[in-house]
Amino acid sequence: MTDAWVRDAWIRATEEGRTMAKWDTNKMHEYEEDKGKPFNPVNRPIHYGQGKIECIDYIEDFLSYEEYVGYLRGNIAKYLHRWRYKNGIEDLKKAEWYGGRLIKLQEKL
């Protein structure tokens, strides 16, 4: 993510009256509740942990509803497309995970 991209996202969110979650770009660590547990690349990948907010929550926070739905659908399509050629069952589980997020989002309506 470039500084310009972050700045543009901030400006767009501000113009739309939304606020973005605060996060510390200097801190990257395991989630506290996951310490000592085996690495889980599908549900809780460590590299997406940032302070007290997870990357997916940050993305949902600054995208509009339609943009976020598109983001989820795009990730579902990506993982369903590549599962045979890259990570197998792990990619199918990731597609399922994003599908679960999309279902929960729709159930809120």
C-alpha positions in Angstrom: 0.0 0.0 0.0 1.5 3.3 -1.0 1.3 6.5 1.1 -0.6 8.1 -1.8 -3.2 5.3 -1.8 -3.7 5.6 2.0 -4.0 9.4 1.7 -6.6 9.1 -1.1 -8.6 6.5 0.8 -8.5 8.8 3.9 -9.7 11.8 1.8 -12.5 9.8 0.2 -13.7 8.4 3.6 -13.6 11.9 5.1 -15.6 13.4 2.2 -18.2 10.6 2.7 -18.4 11.4 6.4 -16.8 8.1 7.5 -13.9 7.7 9.8 -11.0 5.3 9.3 -9.7 3.1 12.1 -6.5 4.2 13.7 -3.5 1.8 13.5 0.2 1.9 14.2 2.3 1.3 11.1 5.3 0.5 13.3 3.7 -2.4 15.2 3.2 -5.8 13.7 2.7 -8.8 15.9 0.7 -11.9 16.7 -2.8 -11.4 18.0 -2.7 -11.7 21.8 -5.4 -14.3 21.9 -3.5 -16.5 19.4 -0.1 -16.5 21.2 1.1 -20.1 21.7 -1.4 -21.5 19.2 -0.4 -23.0 15.8 -0.3 -20.6 12.9 -3.7 -20.4 11.1 -3.2 -19.0 7.6 -6.9 -19.1 6.8 -8.7 -17.5 9.8 -6.0 -15.5 11.6 -2.8 -15.0 9.5 -0.3 -13.2 11.6 0.9 -11.0 8.8 -2.5 -9.3 8.7 -2.4 -8.3 12.4 -1.8 -4.7 13.0 -2.0 -3.4 16.5 -5.6 -3.9 17.7 -7.3 -4.0 14.3 -7.2 -6.8 11.7 -6.6 -5.9 8.1 -10.1 -7.1 7.0 -11.7 -4.8 9.5 -9.6 -1.9 8.3 -10.7 -2.6 4.7 -14.3 -2.8 5.7 -14.0 0.4 7.6 -12.9 2.6 4.7 -14.7 1.0 1.7 -18.3 1.8 0.9 -20.8 -1.0 1.3 -20.7 -1.8 -2.5 -16.9 -1.6 -2.7 -16.6 -4.0 0.3 -19.1 -6.5 -1.3 -17.0 -6.3 -4.5 -13.8 -6.9 -2.4 -15.2 -10.0 -0.8 -16.6 -11.3 -4.1 -13.2 -10.7 -5.8 -11.4 -12.7 -3.1 -13.9 -15.5 -3.3 -13.3 -15.7 -7.1 -9.6 -15.5 -6.7 -9.3 -18.4 -4.3 -11.8 -20.5 -6.2 -9.9 -19.9 -9.4 -6.4 -20.8 -8.1 -7.0 -23.6 -5.6 -6.0 -26.4 -8.0 -2.7 -24.6 -8.9 -1.5 -23.0 -5.8 -2.6 -23.9 -2.2 -5.2 -26.6 -2.7 -7.6 -27.0 0.3 -6.2 -23.9 2.0 -7.4 -21.7 -0.9 -10.8 -23.4 -0.7 -11.0 -22.6 3.0 -10.0 -19.0 2.3 -12.8 -18.7 -0.3 -15.2 -20.2 2.3 -13.9 -17.7 4.9 -14.6 -14.7 2.6 -18.0 -16.2 1.7 -18.8 -16.3 5.4 -17.9 -12.6 5.7 -20.2 -11.9 2.8 -23.1 -13.9 4.4 -22.7 -12.1 7.7 -22.7 -8.8 5.9 -25.9 -9.7 4.1 -27.5 -10.9 7.3 -27.0 -7.5 8.9 -29.3 -5.9 6.3 
